[in-house]
């Protein structure tokens, strides 16, 4: 390296550009770029926050990728969770490049592409753990890891500048339910070769110790099933956690119970996993929900979606009495096998309360283990790989800071740990790692079939309408003389209950009449000015009277005699 610099040969520099997955949990997408070649790791969505009224989901802003479309060699996907694959159907419509992933991951992606009629146009390639693919100047190796979905991978990206290692979402489970433990030997081998930069999952970087093995949940299920032999059991969990569903089925089979799988995403994922051999369901164990009434309660188990309190998921509909085929009974035992994702705590509490009101017993202690590495596992990855630079990924800012501290405690110099933001262009070489530029990044909002047509202004209007309601003022003017021919009529929605507020609306009408008359007296004929004056005068009146600030929408109609 010193010799190179003597001859003024610059060390190779690779760019890492996170376009999502930082400052939040979800919407993971990172571009790796070297001169005229680019690969993209993951392409996920995020679910809307409470203030995003009417929004279905958020996908990453890919303006930078569209500007550099000719460089992109493909998407490499770490695993099949929504926050890593959910945006693919939207992004592939604009950037049609091949998608690489492991067997289950590609099967779940194909299911999404089928829904969006993109299956024929998109190249997919199944990659095995330990296998390497060449994409331009990059060589990408898929390394076996453990997570709360099967077939999860870390990615070693061999670049002209050095080896970049991206852990994906991971935990280290020495006794996984399905398949092998993580390939720690390969991490160590890469560490010996020299890892230039490590991008490591930060989701649980605040938690001390180790994440428990998935098998510990199986023991808890066994104990609950043994204790409640006379009750119907309902278990709510993440649809993608195939190993969890396997353990519930194992306990059900052991205690002679039939199993119903309910919830669209649950049925889809378990169907795919069963076809590919990632889950083993004994013959005669699964029954259709319509056949549930043919069996006594104590001989049945329902595995359902809705562990996060989602309003339209199966468990929420059962709790609120809206489910067509399942009614909650006082003798039911309901197991919530997940932890609330940050922001979902209220929704989960609501469902627990509704179930408890119906007399059911709700169990949520010790029925879940995380799919993400805690501090000791993160330290293990650092000690095996000895990266020159640490670039924490996947987490809110506090999680990234927690991992920064862990990296420094593992001997990585302070100046070699970099906290990135979405849109940062990070240039990495043997000599240094620094932010050199910033590109457009953020969330594109999806509402129904509309992608990106709802922005901050529309959201602000929705929030204003939700908080304050709307008043519509309708009046008719004669075309040339601007005489007031009809109105003003006032229509109120979400502001006051009209039948009990007739006096207020009458006074509001007088305020508008005076405003219009004032405009006409001053010969103001510009309608936008008249509308602004009406809006200001009525707004002042309502604020003084009610201390409320509704959206005011004046509509002027023109009549030509």
ROPAVO-165826 format. One record per residue: x negated, y, z negated of N, C-alpha, C, CB in turn; residue in one letter. Coordinates in steps of 0.05 Angstrom, whole numbers, plus 5000, padded with zeros to 4 digits. Each point is the difference from the previous one (the first is absolute). Glycine has a CB too. Example, Ala and Ser with C-alpha at 12.3 -4.5 7.8 and 13.67 -1.06 7.14 Angstrom:
BEGIN
473648864844501850245000498250245000503849774975A
496950445039498450244999501550224986497649875043S
END
This chain:
BEGIN
498349765000501750245000498350255000503649754976X
494150245007498250244999498750045028499249924950X
500049855062498750015026501950145020497449574990X
505250355009502050115018500050314998502849584997X
497250514978500350294995497550155009503049904961X
494649975037497650125009500250065030497449764965X
503950065050500350045028502550165008497649575006X
503550564973502550165004502349845011497150395007X
503049354987502349845009502150014977497149695029X
505250414978502150034979501249724993501150475017X
499349484957501349754993502950005011497149954959X
503949815048502749975010502050104979498649615030X
503550524980502150104981502749905009497350424990X
504249474991502749905006502050184985498349525007X
504050525005502050174987502249834988499050375032X
501949704944502249874987502250214996497049664976X
505450295035502050215000502649884988498050235040X
502549814933502549904989502350195008497549804961X
504650085051502350175008502449954981498549985048X
501149874931502149944980498849824979503750065034X
498049874946499149814979498450134977499949665035X
499850614967498650144978502150204989495349955021X
504350134954501950184986502849864996497650405019X
502749354989502549874997499649705001502450395021X
499749464971499949715004501649955025499649894949X
499250005072501449955025498950155023504049914973X
497150045051499250135025497049985006503950314994X
495049445002497249965004499349995029499749764956X
498350405053499050005027497350145001504849995020X
493249884991497350125000498849945028499449954949X
499550265063498649975026497049984995503750255025X
494949574989497149994999499150065029499849654962X
498450555040499350105027496950025003504350265002X
494849655021497250035006499850085030498549664964X
500750585041499850105028502649955015495049925000X
505049905020502449965016501749764993497550225036X
502149674940501549774991501350064973496949695024X
505650204973501550054975501749754994500150505008X
499949424966501949804992501750124977496949615013X
505450274983501850114979500649774980502050355032X
497549704943500649804979502750074988495049934989X
506949885014502750024989501650235013498249814957X
504450175039501850205012502749984985497849985046X
502250144929502249954982501950234998497149704975X
505250255011501950224995500150054970502749875040X
498650354953500550064972503050054997495450214993X
505649734983502950054995500450284990500749514990X
501550625017500450284994500250054970502350065044X
496850184948500450084972502850104996495150124996X
505749924979502850084993500950265014499449784956X
498650405049500850265012500349995030497750224962X
501749545051500249985029502849895006495049925006X
507050264993502849915002500649895027501250354966X
500049415035500849885025497849885017503550335000X
494049684990497849895016499849704994497550454998X
502049395023499849714997497249924993503849945032X
494250164982497349934994498150215012501249514999X
496250474993498050195010497849845014501050334962X
498249775061497849875015497850205004503249685023X
494350234981497850195002500150175026497349684973X
501750565024499650185023497649905017502050404974X
498549525051497849875015499150195023501849544989X
498550725007499250205020497149955009503250344981X
495049614999497149965006499649755017498850234957X
502749565037499849755015500950045028500749734958X
501550425046501050055027498050165016504749984983X
493950205004498050175014497649835009501550404973X
498049385013497749835005500849725009497450264967X
504949725046501249755007498149815016504450234999X
494149895019498349845017497749864985501150315038X
498349794938497949884984500949754984497950454996X
504849534999501049804981499949725011502950354980X
495749475006499749725009502149824988495150085005X
506150004972502149834988500550064971498749655032X
503550244958500650014972499149754986504050295009X
494649734969499349774984501550024973495349955022X
506249854972501950024978499149814977503850115032X
496250004943499049854977502049804990497250394988X
505449695011502149814990502850115008497049854961X
505149995033502650055011501950164984499349595023X
499850584958501950174985500850245016497949844958X
504550265036501150235014498250245000504549844988X
494050214990498350234999497549975016501850104955X
497949675059497749955017500949935029497449844960X
505050075044500949945028502650145008497949564994X
503450584987502750105006500250215022500949904953X
496950255052500250215020499249905028499050344964X
500149415038499049905026502150035022497249684975X
505450245021501950025022500350295010502449614980X
497350595003500250285008497550095015503150094961X
494649835028497450095011499449865026498350104953X
502349645049499449855024501650115025499049594971X
503250545024501550125022498450225013504349894977X
493850235008498450225011497249925006502850324974X
496249485011497249915004500149705004498050384973X
502049525051500449715005497249875002504450085023X
494749824954497449854999500449744985497350435001X
500949385002500449744987500050024969497849785039X
503550024949500249994970498749744991504350284999X
493949734982498649774990500649964971496350075033X
504349684959500649944972500149704995502650434996X
497749494979500249714994502849905007496650054963X
503849695035502449865010502650114989497249605005X
503050424969502550104988500450295006499649664963X
498250495036500250295006501150055028496150084969X
502849785050500950045028502949915003495249935017X
505649854969502849905002501950224990498449524994X
500950614984501750214988500150245019498949844953X
498850235060499950225019501749935024495350134985X
504649625025501649925023503050034994496349685014X
504450264962502950034992500850295002499649604970X
498750585022500650295002500150095030497850084955X
500249825060499950085029502549905015495049994998X
506049784994502449885012502450194996498249534992X
502050574983502250194994499950255017500049824953X
497650275054499750245016499549955030498150224958X
502449535050499649935029497150065010504950085007X
493249864976497250065008498349755004500450444976X
500949335020498449754999498649955026503349824968X
498150225055498849945026497650195006504549845016X
495750404975498050205008497550004982503750285018X
496449594959497850034981498449744999502750324973X
494649715030498249774997499549954971497850105044X
502549654948499449924972497949785000504750134985X
493549884995498049794999499749914971497650205040X
502849544956499749884973497149954995504649795002X
494450304975497249974993499949834974498650445022X
499549374976499749844976498050144981501149575026X
499250364948498050114981497349895007503550034964X
494550145035497249925008499550055029500249654965X
501850415051499750045028499350305005503349635011X
495250415011499250285007501050065028495949964972X
505050305031501050085027498350255008504749824991X
494850205035498550235011501950205012496049715009X
503850544982501750225010498250235006504149854973X
495150185053498150205007497449964986503750335008X
495249884980497449964985500449874973498350415023X
504249564969500649894973500349705001502250434988X
496849444990500649724996501549994973495849845026X
506650044974501650004976500449714990502450425015X
496849544960500349734988502250004979495149915008X
506749894993502249984981499049824977503550065036X
496750044939499049864976502449934982495450235003X
504749534988502249904983500150154973499749555022X
502650574972500550114973502749904990497250425011X
503449654964502649934989501650254996498149594977X
504650395025501850234996502749884995497350315031X
504849864966502749894995501449925025500350304960X
498249675062501149885024497749825011503250395011X
497549395001497949825011498650125023502749614985X
494950285022498550085024498950284999502849695025X
496750424950498950274998497049985007503450144965X
495550085046497250005008498750264992501049705039X
496350284956498350235000498750015028499149984949X
500050255059498850035027497150104997504650095021X
493649764991497250105003499850115028498149674965X
501350585037499750135027497050055005504750214997X
494249645022497250035007499850235020498949514990X
499750705003499850235018497050065005504450204983X
495049965038497250085005498750144976501150045048X
500650084934498950144977499649824976502250415016X
499149364984499849814977502749874995496450284980X
503849564998502449854995501950174983497449565002X
505150475007502150124984501749774990500050445027X
500749574947501749794988502650124990495949734988X
506350175021502750104992501349764986500450345038X
500349694936501149774985502949945007496850124963X
504750075050502949965001501150004972499649745044X
502950194953501149964973499149734990504150295010X
494849704966498949744991500149974970497149995040X
502849764951499349934973498249755002504550194980X
494349734998498449765000501449794983495750265007X
505549545007501649804987498549735004504450255008X
494549654970498449755002501849755003496450214973X
506249835021501949775002502550095016498349804956X
501450275069502350105015502149775004497150345023X
505449744981502249805004499649875027503150274972X
496149895049499749895027497250075010505050035009X
493649775002497550065013497750024981502550235035X
495349894975497550014986499750264984497949715035X
500350294945499350254987498650195020499749764954X
499950495038498650195017497149905006502850384980X
496349695043497349915009497950194989501949805042X
497550174931498150174987497249965011502950004959X
496649755050497349945011499450185024500449524984X
501650525033499650175023499550294992502949695027X
498550414953499550274990497150024991504850054985X
494249755001497250004990498050005024501549764957X
499150085063498349985023499850285014501249515007X
501150624996500050275012498450194983504549915021X
495850064952498550174982497049975004503749964967X
495449795038497149945005499250145026500349564976X
501450435045499350135026499950304996502249625026X
499550494957500150284995502650135010495050015004X
506750074978502550125007499750314999502749614981X
497850515042499750305002502150144983498049955046X
504549974958502250144985502249804993499050435023X
502049594952502149834991502650174996496749694977X
505450225037502750124996501649804983499850285044X
500649784931501249814982502750094990495449854986X
506549965011502750044990499950124972501749615028X
499750614968500050144974502649984984496850315020X
505149544990502750004988500049954970501849845043X
496649974948499949944971497450094987502949615009X
495850595002497450084990500150124972498650085047X
503949994944500350114973500449784979502050405020X
498449354989500649784982497449854992504749955020X
494950014955497649864991500449705004499050364966X
498849495032500149715000500449885028501950034955X
499349735045500549855025502949985005495749744994X
505150235031502849945007500449704997500350395033X
501949544953500649724995500549855026501950114955X
497649635044500649835024503049985005495749744991X
505050235034502849975008501249764986499150215045X
499349584950501149764987501150044972496649755026X
502550464960501050054973503050065001495550184986X
505549945036502850065003501649745002499050445022X
499949374992501349735003500649884972497649935044X
500550104938500449894972502350144987495149884996X
505050395007502250154988502749925011496850394994X
503349575033502549915012500949734988498850255043X
499349574955500649734989501250034972496249805027X
502650374957501050034972502850125000495350074984X
505350135034502650135001502149795010497950455009X
501449395011501849805011500649794978498250075047X
499849864938500449794978501950114979495449815009X
504450454985501550124979502950065008495750204983X
504849835043502750085009501249795018498750484996X
501549274994501049785016502950025006496549714980X
505050455005502950025004500950255014500549744959X
497650425051500650255013499350005030499350244956X
502149925059499150065027497750204998504749915020X
493350054997497650174999499850155026497649684968X
502050595030499450165024497250124996505050115007X
493449885014497350114998499750215022498149574981X
501250675012499550215019497050055002504450224991X
494549775034497150055004499650125027498949614970X
498650455036499350115027500349795021496850334979X
504549735043500549805021497449895011504250235011X
493649934989497549925012498449814982500050435026X
500749554948498349844982500849715002499650404969X
499449475052500749725007499249814977499550115049X
498149954939499149824978501950014976495350075015X
505850174980501950034977502549835006498250474990X
502849565035502449845008499449704998501550385031X
496149544977499249724998500249904971496950065039X
502250104942500049924972502949994989495450204994X
506349985015502849994991501349755011500350514999X
499149425026501149765012499049754986500350235045X
497149784948498849774985501549954973495550105021X
505050124965501549984974502849905004497250374981X
504149745040502849935006500249705006500950465018X
497249444999500049725008499549824975498350135046X
499849964937499449854976502449964982495350185002X
506450034997502449994982502549935015497850344971X
501949565053502349895016502050225009499549584974X
499550655032501850225009499850045030499550224955X
502749875057500050085028499350305002503649655011X
495250435011498950275003501450145024495649864981X
505350395013501150175021498150245003504849874990X
494550195036498350235005501850225012495749715007X
504350524980501950215007498450275004503849774975X
497150385045498650255007498649975026499450114952X
501250075067499049975028497049965002503850295014X
494749894972497049985003499049744988499750504998X
501649414979499249754987500449765019501150204955X
501349795057500649785019498150005023504950034987X
494450205024498250025023497249904992502550395017X
496449724961497249934993499849704993499250474984X
502749435000499849724991500449825024501750124954X
500049965065500449845024497449985016504750155002X
493950075001497450015015497949834985501150465019X
498749594955498049854983500549705001499650404970X
502949535030500849715000499249875027503850094968X
496750065054499349905026497049965003504050245019X
494549944970497049995003498749824979500250465020X
501449434961498849834980498750144976499349685037X
501550574958498950154977501749954975498150345031X
504149534972501749944977501249725004501150504992X
499049364985501049725002502649984985495349825003X
506950155012502749984987501049715002501050495011X
499349374967500949725001502749985014497649904957X
502849895058502549955015502450014982497549725033X
504650414976502550014984500050204978500549535011X
497450634986499950194978501450265007495649814985X
504050285040501250255009502949955008495650175016X
506250014975502849995009500850285010501149634968X
500950385049501150255010501650144978500149825047X
499950444954501450154979503049945000496650375004X
504549555019502949935002500649744985500250245044X
497749604951500549744986499550034970498749765042X
500750484949499450044972502249904981497250395014X
505349664995502349944983500449694997502150445014X
496649415003500349714999498349874978501050005048X
497350164938498249904980500650144973496449895035X
503349964943500350144974497750204996502349594980X
498450635005498050224996497349904991503850304989X
496249524992497549914988498249845018502350004956X
498849945068498449855020499150175023502649594988X
497650685008499250185023498150214991504549925021X
493950184999498250224996500350185025496649734972X
503650535024500050195022497350155000505150054998X
493649955025497550165003500850245018496849604994X
502950644996501150235014498150245001504549854985X
496150335034498550255001501350204980498849925049X
499950304947501150224984498750044973504249905022X
493449994975498650024974499150294995498549535004X
501650645017499250284997502450194997495949905027X
506549984970502450164996501050145025498450074955X
500749845069500950125025503049985002495649885023X
505750344984502950014998501449805019499650474988X
499249475035501449825019499049714998500650395030X
497549554952498949734998502049824985495350185000X
504449565004502049814990500650034970498549685036X
499450344947500450014971501550244992495849754994X
503650485018501550254993502949985007495950265008X
504749615015502849965008501449814981498850095048X
499849714943501249814980500550154974497649605021X
500550564970500250154975502450195000495049964994X
505450175030502150205001502749885009496650355010X
503549384993502549875008500750035029501550074954X
496550005063500650055028499249765018499450494992X
499449314996499149775016502449825007495450014979X
504849915046502449865009500149714990500150295040X
497649594955500049714994499149934972499249945048X
499650254938498949934973501050214980495949785019X
505450124959500950184978498449924976504650055019X
494450154967498449954975501949924978496450345014X
502849444972501649904978498550044973502149655031X
499450364947498750044974498049784993504150244985X
496249535027498349774994497450005017504049744987X
495850455032497750005018497450094986503150095038X
494749804971497350094991498650115025499849654962X
499450605035498750145023497150064994504450205014X
493849705003497150054996499150215020499349524983X
499650705008498850205018497049945001503550354989X
495749535034497249915003498450215016501549524997X
498250724991498350205013499850234980501549885048X
496650304958499850254984501050235017496049824973X
505450375015500950225017497750155013504050054970X
496350005056498050165014500450294989500049705043X
497750454954500350274989502250165016495149994986X
506850124998502250155013502649855000496650235028X
503249504969502449835001501149934972498449825043X
500450294936500749914973503050064993495350094986X
505750145023502850074994501949805014498750494995X
500749455030501849825015500049724988499150275042X
498649644948499849744988501550004973495549925022X
504250294963501550024974503049995005496250274980X
504749875041502850015006501149725006499450475019X
499149384997500949725006500049834975498150045046X
499849994937500049844975502450074983494949985001X
505750284997502450084984502649895011497550424988X
502849595039502449905012500349704995499750365035X
498149494967500149714996500749944970496649935037X
502250234945500549964971502950064993495250124991X
505950095022502850064995501849775007499150495009X
500249365012501549775008499649764982499850165047X
498449874933499649794980497849815007504750034991X
493950015031497849825008497550054983501849985047X
496649824951497450034986497950075020501349674964X
497250545032498050095019497249954988503250355020X
495149514994497349944990498050145019501449554979X
496850615010497950125018497350014987503650285020X
496149584957497449994987498449755010501850234959X
495749815048498249785009501049855024498649964953X
503050165063501049865024498750105026504449934976X
493450225021498750115023497150034995504250245013X
494149715007497250084999499550175025498649594973X
499550595025499450185022498549855022499950394968X
500349735056498449895023497550165004504249845021X
495250354961497750185003497949964979503050335022X
494549724985497749954982500050214978497449805037X
502150114938499550184978497050074999503949804973X
495350355006497350115000497849795002501850374973X
498449415013497849805000499749875027500849914952X
501450055063499849885027498850205019504049714991X
496750555006498850215017497050014995504350275000X
494949714975497250004993498649765012501050244957X
500349535043498849765012499450045030502549724967X
499450415047499550055029497650195003505049945010X
494850264973497750195002497449854995503050384986X
497149444993497549874993499149795021501250074951X
500849825064499349815021499150145025503449694982X
497750555024499450125026497950225000504749905011X
494850224965498050214997500250215022497049684978X
505350455026500250195022498350254996504649835009X
494450295012498650254998501950224993496549855033X
505950154980502050214995502649864992497850315034X
503749834948502649904991502150205009498049764960X
504150145055502250175009502649884991497350155041X
503649924935502549884989502350055019498350064953X
503449745051502550035016502449884986497249975042X
505150064970502549884990500750084972499149625029X
501950634968500950084973500550304999497549624980X
503950454998500450294995497350114990504949934988X
494950335010497450134994498949894974501550415024X
500249554956499049904974498749725002503650274977X
497549575041498949735004497350025014504649815003X
495250375016497450045015497850104980502550095043X
498350094940498150104980499149784981502150465002X
499849374990499449784982497949815013504650024979X
495849935047498049835014497350145004503849775023X
496350494981497550155002498449964974502250355030X
499149674947498649964975498949724997503050344979X
498649465031499149724999497549975017504749844992X
495350275032497849985019497450124987503250015040X
497250224947497750134988499049834976501750455014X
500149424972499249834977498549755010504050164974X
496449775052498649775012497350085012504549795008X
494750474987497350085009499950145027498449634975X
504050435037499950155025499750294994503049655023X
495050484989499650294994502550175004495149945012X
505250254971502450185001500450115028499450114952X
498449985061500350135026500749805022496750344985X
503249405009500649795020502949904998495249875000X
506350254982502949924997501750235010499049704959X
502650255060501550225013503049944998496250095032X
505350104957502949985000501150145025500249994949X
501149865068500950105026502950094997496949705025X
503950474994502850085003501049925027499550394968X
503149565036501049935026499350225020503849744979X
495050175044499350195021497050074999504650184998X
494049764980497150054999498549835021500450124951X
497650005062498249855017497449974985502150185043X
497449574948497649944984497949885018502949944958X
494850185042497849905017498149854981500450385034X
499049374974498349834983497649905016504149854973X
493650185015497549895012498349914977500250315041X
497549574966498149914979499250244982498349635030X
501550614982499050234986502150134982496950075038X
505649954972501950154984502949925007496850384997X
505049714985502949955003501350274993499749494990X
501750635030501150264994502550055017495550184987X
506250015004502350085016499150215020503349894961X
497150055065499050195020502350155015496149705006X
506350204990502250135015502749914987497350015044X
504950104966502649934990501949995024499250204954X
502449585049501849985022502950004989496649745028X
505350304990502850014992500949734988500950345036X
500349674940500949764987502450074983495449795000X
506150014992502450054984502149805006499050494999X
503549574993502249815004501950095022499649864952X
501249965065502250055019502549874988496850035041X
505450114958502349894986501949865020499750364965X
501249415027501949845017502750014987496349705017X
505750404999502750014990501849875021499150434974X
501949335020501549855021498349945023504250224985X
496749865039498449955025498250245006503749715017X
496550504967498450245005497349974986504150285004X
493849765012497249994989498850275002499549515012X
500050624966498650265000501850245006496149755014X
506650204989501750235006501050144975501449775042X
498050114935500650124974497350094988504349724993X
495450545004497550114988500650144974498050055046X
500050114945500350134974502350194998495149974996X
505550175027502250204999502749854997497350325029X
503049464986502649854998500249884972499949895050X
497950014939500149894973500750214980496649665013X
502250584990500650224982503050075001495350185005X
505849835020502950055002501649794986499250235044X
500049514960501549784986499950034970499049705039X
498650374951499850044971501750234990495349815002X
504750415014501650234993503049935000496550305020X
504449555001502849925002500749824976499850035050X
498349784944500649814978500250154973497649645026X
500750564970499950144974502250214998495149914998X
505450235024501750254998502550005016495950234992X
504449575027502450005017499950215022502649844960X
499550185055500150185023502650165001497049685025X
502850574984502450165005499950085030500350174951X
501849775064500150085028502050235002498949535016X
500250694997501750235004500750025029497950254961X
504749735046500850015028501650255006500149495002X
499150665019501650245007500050035031498950224955X
503149925054500450045030499950295006502749585004X
495550495015499850285009500950035029496250084967X
505050155040500650055028497550075015504750164988X
495149755037497450015014498850295002501649605026X
499950594984498750265006500350194977500949935048X
501450074939500550204979498949914973504150145024X
495249594974499049894974502150034978495350105014X
507349924993502050014979500349734987502450365025X
498149644949500549754985502849905006496750134963X
503549645051502649905009501149794980498850105048X
499449744942500949794981497949944979502849795037X
498150134940498149934979499450254983498049635028X
500050364956498249774998501349774983496150315003X
503449455007500949764985497549884987503949915032X
496649994944497749884985500549714995499050454978X
499049395030500149714995497749934981502149905046X
498649954933497949934980499749704998501050424974X
496649495026499449714996497749974980501649895047X
498949974931497949954981499350244983498349655030X
503350564971499450244985501950034976498350235042X
504249794964502050004978502449835009498650474984X
503049444997502449865007502150205008498949624967X
501850385059501650225012502650054985498049885044X
503549914949502650044988499950154974501549595022X
496350394964499850144974498550265002500149554977X
499150535047498450245003501150195022496049734985X
506650275017501250175021499450294996503649675005X
496350424970499450294994497250075010503149994960X
495049835034497250055008499850025030498449764959X
503050065055499850005030501450255011499949495000X
502350604987501350245009498150244997504549814987X
494250214990498150224996497749985021501150014950X
498049755055497949965020500950105027498249604975X
504350345032501150095026500050315002502949585001X
497850554976500050295000497150115004504150004969X
494049875018497250085003499249995029498949844954X
501849945060499349965028501450215017499349514993X
503350545001501550205016498750274998504249754991X
494950324985498750264996497450015016502150054954X
496449735045497449995015500550045030498149694965X
503950165045500650025029500950285007501349515001X
500450614983501050275005497750205000504449884979X
493850085002497750184997498349985026500049944949X
499649825061498549975025501450135023498249564983X
504450415019501550125022499950304998503049595002X
497350514974499950304996497350115009503249964961X
494749885034497350095008499349925028498649974952X
503449935063499749915028497749805004501750455013X
498149374968498149785003501349785016497750114956X
501349845068501349805017498349755003502250375025X
495349634965498349775002501049784980496050295014X
504949494996501349804983498149884979503049895038X
494450084970498249894980499750194976497549755037X
502650514969499950204978502549984982497150315029X
505249674985502549984985500049764982502550235037X
496549544974499949754984498150034976500949735042X
496850404962498150044978501250174978496249965032X
505350254976501250184980502249854984499150405030X
502649444985502049844986498649814980503150025041X
494849854969498649804983498950144975498849735041X
499950504962498750134977502150104980496250145030X
506049994981502050114982501449784984500750395032X
500149394982501449794987498249854980503049955041X
494550024967498149874982499650164974497649815040X
502250464962499750174977502549984982497150315026X
505249694986502549994985500249744985502250295034X
497349484979500249744988497949964978501949825042X
495850294962497949974979500850164975496449955036X
504650294968500950164976502349874986498550425023X
503349464993502549894989499549724987502650265035X
495849584979499849714992497249914993503849925030X
494250254976497249914997499549755017499850204953X
501449795070499549785019499250115027503449714975X
495250125040498950105025500649815023496450244975X
506149745034500749805021498850095027504249884976X
495649925042499250075028502450145012496749615004X
502950625009502250155012499750005030500550304959X
501549615055499849975029502350165014497949534994X
501550715015502050165013500449915029498950404970X
503549575040500649935027501850215012499549504991X
499550635031501750215013500949905027497450374976X
505349645028501049925026501050255015501449554981X
498450435045500650235017502549945016495150135003X
506750074998502449975016500050225021502649794962X
497950135063500050205022502850045010495349875013X
505950364980502750055009500050105028501450114954X
END
